[in-house]
């Protein structure tokens, strides 16, 4: 158990460092304008149209770093600062989210797998905490409840790892298109790559953290059986 806590605390610290670094990077790149002068909204629309996608809307939503693509209603949802900004950060985020729309249009396999898991993960997330709590309290008298909780948590862990190739691929599509479309140059290309790489690290740490927690619950369950 001591080794587990060392790993868990290390991942928690790493998660904080990665999140802090991401905030700093996007704050820095939000102050540098992209040479084309296009806003996040305009970058998104241009990328979608150049990929032959005309049935996806680009909308503005409240918040900061709340940007996402919704495959259910086919919308690229950009946070208000990204939607209206002509910064390097805005262009990178907008292109990344459109990368998901391109994945959807091309039936990218990992995205299809992640989408198929969404109902399961949504269900698991609603009851998982209570099932695991009850499982730990009743571990000696009713271990099956703990096992059920582990299965639910395993689904969310699997979701985290399937998310990795989806996010990395979306960033690669974004960087490639921004370069091909002439929206980045020698000065801005490296900054776009750096911003998206920093964002990708958050998903890696989240997946590792989920795996570490799953391992803890499995060790707890197996320890009860010995």
N, C-alpha and C positions, 0 to 999 in steps of 0.2 A: 504493500500500500504506500510505503514511503516513496518509492520510485514513481508511482502514479502521481502523487501530489507534487513532486518536483516537476514532472512533465506538465501537469495541469497548470501550475503557477507560471511556468515558463511560457506556455502557450497564451495564457491570459495577458502576461506582460508583453509578449510579442504582438498580440492583437491590438493592445493599446498603442504600441509604437507604430504599427502599420497604419492604424486609423489616424493617429496624430500626423504622421508623415503625409498621408493622403490629403488631409485638410490643408496642410501647409503648401503642398504642391499645387492644388487647385486654386488656393488663394493667390499664389504667385503667378500662375498661368492665366488667371482671370484678369490680371492687370496688363496682359500683353495682347494686343489686337492681332488678328490674323490678317495677312496681306490683302486678301480679297475683300475684306470689309463685310462679309456675309454674317448675318446673325445665326444663332443656333437653329432657329426656325427655318431660315433660308437654306442652311447647309443640309438640314434633314430633308426638306422637300426636294432639293437638287439631287441628293443621293438616291432617294426613293425613285424619282422619275428617271434617272439615268440607269436604274436597274429595271425599268419597265413596271414599276409598282405605282399604281394610281388609286388603289382602293384603301390606302392607309392614310389616316388623318394625323396631322401634327398638332398637338394641343399643349397649352400651358397649364401647369398645376402648381399649387403652393408648395413652399418648403425649399430646402437646400439639399442637393444630392438625392432628390427623390425621383430622379429620372428613371423611366422604365418603358418597355414595350409591352403592350397588352395584346396577346394573340386572339383573345375572345372577341373584342370589338375592333381589332385592327387599328390601334392608335399608338403613336409614338408620343409619350407623355414627357414633356421637358419641364423641369423646374423653372420658375419665372426668370431667375437670373440667367439661366442658360438660353431660354427661349428668346430673350431680347438682346443678349450680349454678342459682340463680334470678336470675342476673345479666343485664344488658342484652346483654353479649357472648354468653352462652350462648343466649339467645333468638334473637339475630340469626343465629348459626351454625346452630342447629337449624332455624330457618325456611328458611334458605338451602338446606340440604341437602334439606329436604322440597320445596323448589322444584324440585329435580331429579326427585324422585319424581312431582310433578305434571306436569312436562314429559314424563316417560316415559308416564304414564297418558294424556296427551293427544296422544302421538305427535308431539312438537315436532320439526320437521324438522332443525334444526341438531344436536340431541341424537342423532337417528337417524344423521346423517352421521358424527358423532364416534364413535358406537358401532360403525359399520361399519368405521371406520379402525383401531379398537383392535387387531385381529389383525395388521394390516400394520405398525403402529407397534411393536407388541410384538416382531415378528420383526426389524424394522429395528434396534431398540435393542440387540438381542442381538449383532448382527454388525457394525453400522455403524462402530464405533470401529476395529475391526480392518481392515475393508475400506478405510476412509479412510486409515489408517496405511500399509497396503500400497500403496494408490493413490498416496500422496505419494512413497513410496520407489521405486516403479516408474513414476513419472509419464512419464518419457521413453521407456521401453521398452514399457510396457503401459498406455497412458492409459485404456483401456476400464474398467479396475478402478476408477480414480478417478471416472469417469463413473457407474459403478454405485453407488459410495458417495454421490455427490451426489444421485442419485435416491432413495436410502434416506433421506438427511438431509432432502430436500425433503418427504418424507412426514411426518416428524416436525414440520417447520415448518408444513405445512398443518394438521396436527392442532392445533398451538398457536393458530393463527388461528381455526379453527373453534370452539375452546374459548371464545374471547372472548364471542361472543353467547350461548353456553350459560350461562356464569357470570353475565354481566350480567343476562340474563333471569331467572335463578333468584333473584338479589338483588332485582330489581324485584317479583317475585311475593312474596318474603318480606316486603318493606317494606309492600306493599299489604295483604297478609293480616294482618300484625301490627296495622296501623292499623284495618282493618275489624273485626277481632276484639276491639278495645278493649284490646289488650295493650301498646300504646304511647300516650303522651299528649304534650302539648306539650313536656314536659321530656325525655322519652326518645326521641321520634321522630327528632330530629336526630342523636342519638348512635348510633342503630341505622343510619341512613343513612351516617354518617361511618365506622362500623366496617366496613360492607360495601363502601363505596367504597374504603377502604384495602386491603381484600382483593383487590378487582378490579384495582387497579393492579399487583399482583404478576403477574397473568396477562398484562397489557399489556406489561410489561417483559420477561417471559419470551419472549413472541412476537417482540418486537423483537430480543432477543438471538439468538434462533434464526435470524431473517432475516439479521442481520448476519453470523453464522457461515456460513450458506449462501452468502451473497454472496462471502465470502472464498474458499470452496472453488471457486466458479464462476470467480472471477478467477484463481485458481491454475491451474485447468484450461485456461482460455482463453489464459492467458499462455504455457503450454507449446506451444500450437498456432501461435503467431505466429512 
